[in-house]
């Protein structure tokens, strides 16, 4: 009697497979529809928010072709060594990233950095082509104010793909990338290797393709213990780049702390130099 009331092992296994399949489909659907929330993690600022930084700056905005208004900060020195067009990571807003940018202004550089669509005070709808066009819009802003030989493009994490795209279509003096990924598929595969990512991803961010057209000197920083963008992803991107190029390994460096290591601090002055 007991054996009749119990499910045979095969039936239990089939139920387990059905549950597993349901969860797989659910996760796949959620990733497709919510991928922007995983890729982009903005914080919002009220339009009347007043920035406060330790270095002199001007706040300004540029309007994209579709009407999006993109908020930005321009740090200015009296006699700058050059200008750094800085593309920040995927989280936060200019209130945070402006503080990080003052590291470069204290070294004698002007710095221009923007907030992406939906970040901080910036408006507009997200889209890969739109984000690349926005990045070019700010390069054009810088190009109107500085000789191109004085422009250094710097990208961190997600911002590295915008920096690489801009450098591939222009002729800045130098391109510096901090914790860059090979492309978005490779970055996503690190976390979601069990999903059909090539079918799911609406964003590609193919830095591996853009970097092949970069004509200026390139420097990449990457930490060996980066759990967000694996060290090997940065190395693979580096291999795709033409020369001149340099890869600086930060032993034990993670995704957000490279600036605390001597490998970064002892080399950054030479890396930023435009001479």
KANOR-V735810 format. One record per residue. OMEGA is omega in degrees with one decimal (none if undefined). NEAR is the number of other C-alpha atoms within 10 Angstrom. D_FIRST is the distance of its C-alpha to the first C-alpha in Angstrom with 2 decimals. Layout:
# KANOR-V735810
OMEGA/NEAR/D_FIRST
OMEGA/NEAR/D_FIRST
This chain:
# KANOR-V735810
-178.9/5/0.00
-178.5/5/3.78
178.9/7/5.48
-177.9/7/5.29
-178.9/7/6.67
174.9/10/9.04
173.3/10/12.19
-179.6/10/13.26
-178.6/9/16.46
177.6/9/18.73
176.9/11/17.74
-179.9/12/18.43
178.5/12/21.66
176.8/11/22.69
178.6/12/22.29
179.8/12/24.37
178.4/12/26.97
177.7/12/27.24
179.9/12/27.89
179.4/12/30.35
177.9/12/32.09
179.5/12/32.40
179.3/12/33.97
179.6/14/36.27
-179.9/13/37.50
179.9/11/37.97
179.6/12/39.99
179.2/18/42.01
-178.8/13/42.90
179.4/11/43.84
-178.8/18/46.03
-174.1/14/47.82
-177.1/12/48.65
-175.7/11/49.27
178.8/15/50.97
179.2/15/54.33
176.1/10/53.00
-178.0/10/51.99
-175.4/14/55.28
-178.9/18/57.65
-176.3/15/57.39
164.0/18/60.53
-176.3/15/61.70
175.2/15/63.95
174.9/17/67.36
-176.4/9/69.32
179.0/10/72.31
179.6/7/74.72
-179.8/10/73.27
177.2/9/76.10
173.9/13/75.60
179.2/11/77.13
-177.9/13/77.69
-178.9/10/79.96
179.7/15/81.75
-177.5/14/83.89
172.7/20/82.04
174.1/11/82.23
177.7/13/79.35
177.5/11/79.43
174.0/16/77.29
179.7/17/77.34
177.6/15/76.23
-177.3/16/74.19
-178.5/11/74.84
178.0/9/71.93
177.1/11/73.26
178.7/19/71.02
-172.8/20/72.97
-176.3/24/72.40
-176.5/23/73.40
177.5/22/75.00
175.8/21/77.03
175.2/20/80.20
-176.2/23/81.30
173.5/18/84.97
179.7/19/87.19
-179.2/9/90.99
-172.2/9/91.40
174.0/14/88.00
-177.6/18/87.34
179.0/21/85.36
176.8/30/82.44
172.0/27/78.71
-168.5/24/76.54
175.8/27/73.24
-170.3/25/69.85
-177.9/28/67.27
-169.0/23/63.53
-176.7/17/60.69
174.5/14/60.40
-179.9/18/62.84
-174.6/24/66.22
177.9/24/69.93
177.4/18/70.10
-173.3/15/68.11
175.1/19/69.35
176.9/26/72.94
178.6/14/72.80
-178.0/13/71.54
180.0/23/74.35
173.4/20/77.02
-177.4/14/76.39
178.8/19/78.24
178.1/22/80.95
176.4/12/81.88
172.6/14/82.47
-178.1/17/85.04
164.1/25/83.18
179.8/25/82.84
172.9/28/79.22
176.5/25/77.81
-176.0/22/74.14
167.4/28/72.27
178.7/26/69.08
175.9/30/66.88
179.9/22/65.90
178.8/21/63.74
175.2/23/64.76
178.7/24/67.02
-176.5/22/69.58
-178.7/24/69.12
176.7/19/67.96
179.6/17/66.72
-179.4/13/63.57
177.9/14/62.07
-174.1/13/62.30
-179.6/13/62.97
179.4/11/66.28
-179.7/18/67.41
177.0/16/66.79
177.9/16/68.80
177.0/17/71.57
179.3/25/71.65
178.2/23/72.07
177.8/19/74.99
-179.6/18/76.48
172.9/21/76.79
178.1/21/78.18
176.8/12/80.84
-179.8/14/81.57
-176.4/20/82.18
177.9/16/84.17
-173.4/10/86.61
-177.8/9/87.41
170.8/12/87.36
-176.0/13/88.48
179.0/18/85.51
178.6/15/86.52
-177.2/20/85.75
172.7/24/82.22
179.1/26/79.21
-175.3/26/75.76
178.8/26/72.99
-179.7/24/69.27
177.2/24/66.44
177.9/21/62.78
-179.8/23/62.18
179.7/23/65.94
179.8/28/66.54
176.6/26/65.53
177.9/28/68.10
-179.5/29/70.70
179.3/28/70.14
179.2/24/70.35
-179.1/25/73.57
-179.0/27/75.10
-176.9/20/74.29
-177.8/13/76.30
-178.3/16/79.20
176.6/16/81.35
-179.5/23/80.84
-175.6/22/82.30
174.9/25/78.95
178.4/30/75.18
-179.8/26/73.11
179.1/26/69.30
-178.8/25/67.13
-179.4/29/63.44
173.2/30/63.37
179.7/33/60.47
168.8/27/60.82
-174.6/22/59.46
177.6/22/56.82
179.6/19/54.25
179.4/18/54.66
-179.9/17/54.43
-179.1/19/51.27
178.6/14/49.67
-177.0/15/50.04
-172.8/12/47.50
-175.5/14/45.49
-176.5/12/45.48
-177.5/10/42.00
178.5/16/43.32
-169.7/11/45.49
-178.4/18/48.55
177.6/12/51.16
-172.6/8/49.73
-170.7/15/49.15
175.7/16/52.35
176.2/15/55.09
-177.8/16/57.46
-179.8/12/58.68
-172.4/22/61.44
-179.9/18/62.41
179.9/23/64.74
176.9/23/64.59
-177.1/17/66.52
-172.4/21/68.97
179.2/25/69.94
-179.8/17/71.29
178.2/17/74.08
-176.2/24/75.10
-176.4/20/78.70
174.6/19/79.37
-177.1/18/78.53
172.4/24/74.90
177.1/19/73.40
171.1/24/69.68
174.7/24/68.25
179.2/30/64.64
-176.3/26/62.76
-178.8/16/60.57
178.2/15/57.82
-178.7/20/57.61
179.6/13/53.96
174.2/16/54.77
-175.1/26/56.86
177.9/22/56.42
-178.1/23/59.60
178.4/15/59.10
176.7/19/59.19
178.7/24/62.68
179.5/20/63.73
176.6/14/62.63
179.1/20/64.59
-178.1/24/67.60
-179.1/15/67.49
-173.5/16/67.84
172.7/21/71.01
175.8/15/74.53
3.0/14/76.97
-178.1/11/78.44
179.7/16/75.29
177.9/15/74.02
-178.8/15/70.56
178.5/15/70.44
175.5/18/67.38
179.9/21/66.54
179.9/15/64.58
178.9/13/61.77
177.8/23/62.70
-171.9/19/60.00
-172.3/20/60.09
-175.8/15/62.15
-177.0/13/64.26
-178.6/22/66.47
178.7/16/69.54
-175.0/10/69.14
179.9/14/69.47
179.2/12/72.78
176.4/17/71.98
-174.0/19/72.19
-177.4/11/74.88
-176.4/10/77.23
-168.5/11/77.10
179.7/16/76.90
178.7/12/80.68
179.5/9/81.41
-178.5/17/78.56
-175.6/23/79.90
-179.9/14/83.48
-179.9/15/84.92
none/8/87.95
